[in-house]
Amino acid sequence: MYQDFYGLSSSPFSTTPDTRFFLELNNARVLFKELLATLNGPDGFMLVLGKPGMGKTILCRKLLNALYCHRSRYRVVHLAHPRLSQRNFLSAIALELGLDESILDSLEDAVVAELQKSAGKGLINALIIDEAQSMPDETIVGLRRLADHGTPSGNLLRVVLFAQPTPQKNLRPSRSRILADRITMERSLGPLRETDTSTYINLRLTRAGYQGAGLFTPRSIQLIAGASRGIPRLINLLAHKALLLAAQEGASKVNKDHVRLAIAGTEAAEKDERHAAKDWIERIAGG
């Protein structure tokens, strides 16, 4: 691939979330601080909304890394795939807490007792749920029941939900307001501003080991910014494809033609800059 050609130590534009490439652009920095403040507040229950590709998962992993680095303060329960029945939801939490559900009479009582034990030691119980929009109604009811338990210093369980917006905008209207009076803060991850796209691309290249200057021309970055609509995942995809094309040609820079070909071969990209050219895959194959 292009890593050796451009002197890179790793892939700068992988679509797999990697916290090494977490960048405090747009509102990500503020959101991260608000997440920590929510978990440290007595009644913390935060909902973070974002369309696919906006960076919810990398923000979630950044938060988890921060919490795991302070195990003396937090007891963390992370559910990455919460499309579970209420029973399986409790089972997943019990497993994260190290409980043997086979010897338990009541999962919910055992989970609550274990959380109370942690709180008694001065720990903050943090429940982090990714892809929360997939939770069935009955499971949300179970989450609400857990969230109703309190301690003298605040809620027994502090919760952060990462979710895609539903047609009803968020979890609340579509779920009979089950969590409406529990969610203390709601925030949205938006697209990158056009002016941030250059910073985003160049910082990722630097963190991947690139030591040169201006690998992408200004015009190529402008085209990526427009076609991606500021969606980080799409920026990564277009930049990756353009780099493949540039390396295949032996070019020292990624130019507008490489990006136009990448856009033409990407269904999700805005193709205002359509160009009569072979598909980028054919170019790489030498067709």
N, C-alpha and C positions, 0 to 999 in steps of 0.2 A: 504494500500500500504506500501511502505518501509519507509515513512517519520517518523512515530513513532518509528519504529524499530531502525533506525539510528539516532534518535534525531534531525530530520530536522524540521525547521519551515515552509518551503515551498518546492515546487518541484524544484530541482536544474537544471533539464534538460528538462524542458518544451520546446516544439518547437514553442510555442507562443512567439513572440519577447517581451522582458521585459527589459527596460533600466536599471533596477537594476543589470542586469547581463552583461551590456556592458563592455567589456574588451578591453583595449588598446593594443591588440596583433597584430602581423604582421604589416600591414600598416594602421590599423584603427585609431590609434592616429594621425598620420600624415594627414590622410584624413580629420579627424574632424577639425583640425586646418586649412586646406586648404579650407574647406567648409565655415568656418567663415570668412576667409580672402577674399574669392570670394564674399560673400554677402556684405562685407564692402568695396569692391573695386568699382570704378566708373562704370565699364563695366562688372560686374560679371555675368557670365553665365557658369555654370559648369555641366558636364555630368559625373555621376558615374556609371560604368558598373560592373555587377557582376552576375555570374550564380546563379540559384535558390539555396538557402540555404547558401549562402556565408555571409549573414549578412547585406544586403542592408537596409532591413526594420528597423532593430534595430538601424542602423546608422542614418537613416532618423528620427526616433523617438527621438534619442538622440539630433539631431540637432534641431528638433522642440521644445523640452523641453528647450533647451538653449535660443532659440529665444523668446518663450513665457515668460521666466523669465525676459526678458528685453523689455517689451511692450512699454516702453517709447522711445525705439530706433527703434523697428521693427514693421511693420504691416505685419502680416503673412497670406498668403493664401496657404492652403494645399489641394491638390487634390490627394486622395489615389487611385481613380479608374478613370483614364482619358480616358477610351474608350468611348468617347463622340463625338457627332457631334460638329461642330464649334459653332452652336447656344447654345447647351447644355453646352459646355465648358465655354462660356461666362456667361451663366446663373449660373453655379457653382461658378465662380469667383465672380459674382455679389452677390450671396447669402453669400459667405464668407465675403464680404465687407459690408454686411448689407443693400444692396440696394433692393428695392421693384421693381422687374422687370415688374410687371403688370402695372406700371405707366410710364414706360420708352419708349420713342420713338425709341431710338437707344441704344442697350445694350453696344456695343463697345464704343460709345462716353461717355456713363454714367460711364463705368468702368474706362476709361482713365481719366475722370474728377475727379473721386473719388481718383484715384492713385495720380493725380496731387495735390489734396487737402492734401493728406497725406505727399507727398514730401515737400509741402510748409510749413508744420509744422516741418520739419526736420526729418521725419521718413524715414526709408529705407523700401521700398515695396519688400517683399521677397515672391516669388512664388516657392513652393516646390511641385514637382510632383513625386509620386512613380509609379512604373510600367509604365514608360513613353514609353516603346516599344509598348504598345498597342494603342497609340494615332493614329487615322486615319490621312491620309495625309492632309485633309482639316483642321483638328484641329491644326496640326503643322503650317500650313500657318497662322491660326489665332494667334497662339502663336508668330510667327515671327512678325506679325504686331504690337502686343503689345510690343514686345521687341525692336521695331524700335523707339518707343517714347523715347525722352530724356529730360533732365533738364540741367540747367547750371552746376550742380555738377555731372552729369553722367546719366546712364540709369534710366528711370522712374521705371523700374521693374528689380530687380535682380532675377535670375532664377537658380534653381538646379533641374536637372533631375536625377532620379534614374531609371536605366533600365537594363534589361537583354540583353546580347549581341545577336544580330541577326546574321544570317548566313553571312551577309556582314560585320560583326564585330561591327558596331555601327549604330546609326541613320542616319549618314550623306550620305553614298553612296546610300542607298535604298530610300532616300527621296529627291533625286535631289539636294542634298546639300542645302536644304532650310535653315538649321540652321548653315551651315558650317562657315560662317563668324561672327556668333554670339557666338559660343561656345569658351570661352576663356581658359578653362581648361578641360581636360579629364583624368579621373583616373579610375583604375580598382581595385576592391576588390579581392584579391587572397586568396587561401586556407591557413590555418595555417601551419606553419612549424612543422615538426614532434616534434621538441624540445619544441614547444609551447603547444602541446596537454596536457602534464602533468600539466602545469601551468593553462591552460584553465579549465580542469576538477577540479583541487583542489580549484581554486578560486571560481568557481561556487558553489562547496560544502560549502565552508566557508561562502559565502554570503547567502546560504540557511540555515545557522545555525549549520552546522556540526562543532563539537569542537574536534574531534579526530585527528589522524594523519594517513595518508596513507590508506584511505579506499579502494582505487584501488591499487593493486599490480603493480610494475613496468612493469611486463610482460603483464598484462591486458591492461595497458595504451598503450604499444607498439602495441598490436594487434588492439586496437581501432584506433590508429593513422594511421596504414596501411590500414585498411578496410574502413575508412572514407575518405581517400585521403585528409584529412585536411579540409573537408567541415563542418563548425560548426553545421549545422542542423543534419547532419548524426552522428557527434560525440554525440550530445544530445540524439539522438534516440538509439544508441548502448549503451551508458552509462545508460540510463533509463531502457532499457530491461535487461541489466546485473545486475543492482541493484534489479530489481524485482526478478530475479532468485536467487540472493544471499540471499535476505531477506526470500524468500520462503524456503530456506534450513536452515535458521538461521545462516548463515555464518557471521563472524565478518569482513571479507574482501571480496572484489570482485576479483576473481582470473581469470586466463586464461580460465578455463573451462566455467565459466559463460559468458565471452565475446565471446568465440567460438560459444556457443549456440545462443547468441544474433545475431552474424554475420550470422549464418546459417539460422536464421529466418527473415533476412532483405534483401529484394530483391536488394536494391540499393547498398549494401555493397560489397566490393571486397572480394571474398571468397577463397583467396589463402590458407587460413588456414581451409579448409573444414574439418569437424569432423563428424564421424559417430555417430550421437546422435539423440534423439527425438527432435522435434521442441520445441523451448523455450516456446511456448504457452501451449503445452501439459505438459511440466514440471511444469509450474505454476499451471495448473489445476490438477496436481497430476496424470496425465495419465502415 
